[in-house]
Amino acid sequence: MKTKRFICFAIAITLIVSALCAGFTFNNKTDKMKNDYTWPTNENGETYGFFYIDDDETEYHPDLERVHGSAIILPDGSTDLETVGYIKRTDDDPYMGLQPPRSAEDALRYDNELLELAYAAKANGREFVFYIPVYESDGVTVVGSYGIGRATSIINHLEISFD
């Protein structure tokens, strides 16, 4: 009887210690990834690659962020799902070239201007409202442009907001 209890106790202790060690090892790997993650660097000293989000939901971005797919407009106006390039974080303008709103009145002005841009894009047969250059990893050679702000989404969202 004592032997069975001892064996059960030994198994339970082994399982608990194993679980604690596994958790400690996993956390160390995660911390190591946060501290040691680096992107490649081009000749201009700019980092490039994918952005990532750690366990604490902190975002880490390289200078040149990788993009691909149908949002890249090639110089001939076509798209290609195989095309890969990089956008500069400094080019990624969340206000799409418009003056950022600083008050409630400014926000209304901004929405109206954005809606006008979206309607103009649709009228010209374009889906995107604003375009920024897409580069090779050197950060200099332009391979296309990247559309920001889908006109249809902006129109649908803002028209609902104004109703």
Secondary structure by P-SEA (a helix, b strand, c coil): caaaaaaaaaaaaaaaaaaaaaaaaaaaaaaaaaaccccccccccccccccccccccbbbbccbbbbbccccccccccccccccbbbbcccccccccccccccaaaaaaaaaaaaaaaaaaaaacccccbbbbbbccccccccbbbbcccaaaaaaaaaaaac
